[in-house]
């Protein structure tokens, strides 16, 4: 091979790599490797030009190397998972439609759900194609802007229902958004913020606590204590994940004790404040939550009475009990209860088990990522979706008091399906770019080239 200068070699090699995100990182790593080899040959007594020539020559043919690296660092599209997500939506839609036909007075499927489902599927694929590392790079700025926009939107365009500012009317798009569900989009942003404190100490952990506030404050302003609790649980899981992975300087045990000890202390302070100066209805809801006996409230007694009449397979007395409830149990919030009553406990276990297993798989895939940003963002997205399902099950079985809860796939609503598919889109994006070096992460480029070099 005739002598080729370093920049010419790198330019030719880069032209063979189609993925723009991978191209920059590959070229940067190869340039560093060539420069290291130059230093070695300079130490052997070669001139600068001779050292560069020898370092480039031993790298092999740039077209061959670039083509091979293009195959290694090519994004992979998760069409199989996208198809599975679509099938789950279809299956859940069929279930909700059957329930709707049997209980015409209930609202299992909303008009917004039908309108937003195809839009949200397009959003999911679009987010999948997007580079999630760009979201992570600007996570703090996006968090601040999103908090300010939602906070202002609640008071400028908010629609107060039963004393809460849960809905925001957008005059431009003539759409109504659920702020309570939009709060869950702060989760991947928070995960990316935790990543940015990688390598720092106890002070960074304290800063991570402060970054929980934007989403939690919004949830409490609605007000929705249940949403705030779900967010805090997810945030603590994300922060604990980073600590266990050794991302912070300091003793892991002490940090974990501080995180979870601090969470218990905050919960105790919040309960004391609620007991001394909080609204009476919120205090009563907490009392109902803590009192798991049959006297813990009409809602709990009703749900447990229905569940006691349910069978493992098929409908039973529980189905009659649901019908006798006379519209008290809203279908949009209690779809799981209706499934148990009409189709049996086993059917409900299969549905919930399928949903959780999908997100557990995504969580496992994310944890195994080489890219730390993708690892923690994927963990956060999967964690919040699992937390939503768990809280939904607890509310539908009477463990938690009556509240507005959401379950991915199983609860209809425009904002909900949009938020769910955005989170799934981020998970798919992480899967798509797992072989692409992003945000400074190094791949196996040098190991590959060491096996492919040809001496000319």
N, C-alpha and C positions, 0 to 999 in steps of 0.2 A: 504494500500500500504506500502510495506517495505521501510525503509529509503533509500533515494537515494541522493547522493551528488549533489551539484549544477552543476558542470561541466558534470557529467554523465547525469543528467536530460536534460541539454541543448543540449548535443550531441545526445541523443535519439530523442529529439524533432526536431532538425535540420535535422536528417536523413529522416524525413517525408516530408520535404519541398523540392520540386524538382527544383524550380527556384533558381539558385546560387546567382543571384543578390539580391533576397529577403531574402535568408537565412542569410547572414551576418548581415543585418540590423535588422531582427527579433531577432536573437540571442543577438545582442548587446543591443537592447531595453529590452528584457526579463532579461538579466543579470543585467542591471541597476535597473529594478523593484525588482528583488529578493534581490539585495544588499540593497535597500531601506527598504524592509521588514525586513531584518536581523538587520539593525540599529534600527528599531522600537522594535523588540523583545529583542535586547540587552538592550534597555532602560527599558524594562519591567522586567529585572532581569534575563533573560535566559543566559546560557553560549553561547559561540560562536558556538559550535557544535549544541546545542539545537535550537539556533536562525536560523541557516542554515537549519536544518531539518524541522522546522515549516514553514519557508518561502517557501521551496521547496514543502512541503506537500500540502500547500494550493493552489498551482498552478494547481493541478489536474494531471490526467494521461498524460504523455508526448506524447504518441502515438496519443491519441484522440485529444489533443490540437494541435499537429503538423499537423495532417491530416486536421483539420478544417482550420488552418492557411494556409495550402497549397492551399486549395480551394479559400480562400480570395485573396491571393497574387499570383495567377497564371496569367502569361501573357495571354492576349487574342489576337488572331490573327484576323486582320480585313480583312477576305477573301471577305466579301461583298463589301468593299471599293476597294479592289484590282480588283475584278470583274468589278465594275463600272468604274474604271480607264481604264481597258482594253476595255470596251464597248465604252467609249468616244474616245479612240484612233481609234477604228474600224470605228466609225461614222465619225470622222474627216477625216480619210483616204479615206472613200468612197466619201465624199464631195470633197476633193482635187482631187481624181481620176476623178470624173465627170467633174470638171473644167479643168483638164488636157486633157480630151478627147475633150472638146469643144474649148480649146485654146492650140493646140499642140505646138505652138511656145513658150509658157510660161513654167516656171520651178516650178511647184507647189510641186512636190515630187522629192527629190533628191535621188541619189543612196545611199548616206550615211545614209539617213533617214531609208530606208528599211533595210540596213545592221545593223544599231545601235539600231533600235527599240527593237528587241528581247533581245539584250544584255542589254539595259537599263532597260527593265522590270525585268530581272534577278537581276540587280544591285538594283532596287527598293525593291524587296523582300529581298535581302541580307541586305540592310541597315535597313529595317524594323525589321529583326531578331537581328540586332546588338543593343548593349546598347548605346543609344544616350548620356548617361551621361559620357561615356568615351571620346567622342568627346569634350564634354563641359569641361571636366577636363583638357584637354591639348589644349584648344582653342587658347591661346596666342602663344604657341610654334608652333602649326600647321599654324597659320596665318603668322608668321615670315618665316617659311620654305616655305610655298606656295608662298608668295610674292617673296622671293629670287629665287625660281625655275621658276616661270612664267616670272619674270623680265629678268633673264638670258636666258630663252628659247626664249623670243621675239627677243633678239639680236644675239643669237647663231644659232637658227633654224627658226627664223621668216621669213615669206614670205611677202614682201612689195607689197601691191596692192593699187594703187591710193594714194600713199603717206602714207598709214597706215600699222602698223604691227599687223593686226588683226588675222593672221593665223600663227600657229606654226606647222612645220613638225616634227613628231617624227620618227627618222631614225630606231628605234628598232621595233616599231609596224607598221611602214609604214602607220601611221594615220596622219590626219591633224585636229588640234583642233582650235576652235575659242576662242581666249583669251577673247574677249569681253563678251562672255556668261559664261566663267569660272569664271569671276569676281563675278558673283552672288552667287557662293558657299561661298564667304566670309561672306554672311549675317548671316547664323546660327552660324558661328564662332564669329562674332561680338556680336550677342545676348548672347552667352555664356560668352563672356568677360564682358559685362555689368553686367551679373549675379554675376560674381566674385567680383564686387565692391559693392555688396549688403551690406547695413548697414553703408556705409561711407558717407562723406559729399560733399561739393562743389568741392574739389580737385579731387575726384573720377569722378565727372561729366566732369571736364576738361580732365582727362585721357581718358574718353570715346570718347571725341572729337578727341583726337590724334589717337585712334585706328580705326577711320574711314579712315585714310590716306592710308594704304596699298592698299586697293581695289580702292579707288578714284585715287590715283597716277597711278596705272596700267591702269585704264580706260583713263586717260588723256594722257598717254604715247602712246596709240594706234594710234592716239588720237580719243576718242569718248566722246564728251561732253554730249551727250544724256545718255549714260551709266553711266557716273559720276553723272549726275543729278538724275537718277533713284536710284542709290545706296545711294546718300545723302538723298533723300526723305525717303527711307526705313530705313536708320540708324536713322534719326530724329524721325520717328514713333516708333522705338524700344526703343530709349532712353526716349521718352515721355511716353511710356507705363510703363517703370520701375519707372519713377518719379511719375506718377499718382498712381501706386500701393504702393507708400510710401517706396520704397527700399532704398532711400537715406535720410540721415539726413539733414533736412533743410526745408524751406517753399516751398511747391510744386509750388505755383504760381510764386514765384521769379525764381525758377529753370526753369520752363517752359518758362517764359519770356526770360530768358537768352539763352536757347537753340534755340528758334525760332527767337528771336531778333538777336542772333549771326549768325543764318543761313541767315537771310536777309542781315545782314552786309557783310558777306562773299560773297553773291551773288552780292551785289553792288560793292564790291572791285574787284571781278572777271570781272564784266562787264566794270568797269572803266579801268582795265588793258587791257582788250580786245580792248576797244575803242582807247586807247592811243598807245598800242604797239603790239596788237595781229595781227595774219594773217588776211588779208582782207576778205578771204572767210568765216572764222569763224564769223567775225563781221557782214557780210551780212546775214549769217544764223540767227543770233540773231535778226537782224532787221526784217527779214521775220517772225520770231516767234512772235515778238511784234506787227507787223502790220497785223491785222486780216482782213483787207479790201481785196477786190478782186484784188487789185494791189499788194498783198503781195507775188507775185512770180508765175512763170508759173506752178509749181507743184500744188500749192493751187488752182489756177484757173482751172486746168485740173480736179482735184478731185471733186471740187464743181460743175463743169459743168456736170460731170458724175452723181453725186448724185442728182442733180436737175431733171434728167430724170428718176430716179428710182421710182418704185411703192412700195406700202406696201406689196403686194403679187405678186410674179411672175416677170418675166423680162419685161422691158419696153425700153424706149429710152436710158436708162443708159447702157443696154447691147450692143446696137449698138455703143454707145460712147466709151465703153471700147475697143471694137474691132477696132474702128477707131483710138485709141491711138497708134496702130501699135507697140506694144511691149515696149512702154515707161514705163508702170507700170509693174514691175516685179512681177510675181505671188507669189514668195516665200515670198515677203514682203507685198503684198497687197491682200492676200487671202480674207480678210473680205470685201474689196471693190468689189471683183468679186462676192462674195456671195450676197451682196446687189444688184448688177446690174443684176445678173442672176436669183436669187430666191426671191428677195424682202427684204425690210427693216425688216419685221417681222421675217423672217428666221434668219437674222443676229442678231437681238435682242435675239431670243431664244438660239442661239449658244453661244453668249457672256454671256447671263444671266445664262446659265447652268454652264459655266466654272467658273464664279465669285461666284455663289452660292455654288459650291463644296468647293472652298477655303475659303469662308466666314464661312462655317460649320466647317472646320478644324480650322480656327482661333478661333471660339467660343469654340470649344472643348479644344483648347490649353489654352485659357484664364481661363477656369474652372479647370485646372489641380491643384492638391495639390502641386505637385513638382514644385518649382519655376523655376528651370532650364528648365524643359520640357515646362513650360508655356511660357517663353520668347523665347525659340528656336522655338517652334511651331508658336508663333505669328510672329516671323521674317520670317520664311519660307512661311507662308501664305501671309504675307504682300507683300513680294517681288514678288510673283507670281501674286497677284492682281495688283500691280503697273505695272508689265510687260503688263498685259492685257489692263489696262487703257491707258498706253502710246501707245500701238499698235492701239487701237481704235482712239485715238487723231491723230495719224499719218495717219491712213487710211481715216479719214474724213477731212483731210486738216487743222486741228487746229495746228499741229506741222509741221515743214518743213520736206522735204524728208530726210530720214535717215534709217540706218539699225536697225530695231526693231524686236522684237521676241514675239510671243504669244504662251504660252503653248498649246500643242495639235494641234494648227492650223497652225503653221509654221514648215516646215520640215527642217531637218538638223541633222547631227549626234551628234554634241556637244550639241545642244539645247535640244534634247530629253534626252540625258544623264544627263544634269544638272537638267532639270525638274524632272526626275524620282528620282534623288538623293534627291532633296528637298522634294518630295512627300514621299520618303522612310523614311526620318527623321520624317515627320508628322505621318506616320503610326507607326513608332517605339515609338513615344510619346504616341499614342493611345494604342499600345500594352502593354506598361509598366505602364499605368496609375494606376494600382492597386498594383504595385510593389514598395516598398519603396527603393528609390535610393538616393545616394549622401547625406546620413544623414537625409533624410526626414522621419518623423515618421508617422505610420499609426494608425489604431484604434485597435492596438494589446491589449493594457491594457483594454480598454472598452470591447473587446470581451472576454478576459479571466475572467474579473470580473463577467460575466454572466455565464461562463461555469465551474467555479471552483467546485470541488467536495471534500468535507472534508472526509478523511478516518480515 
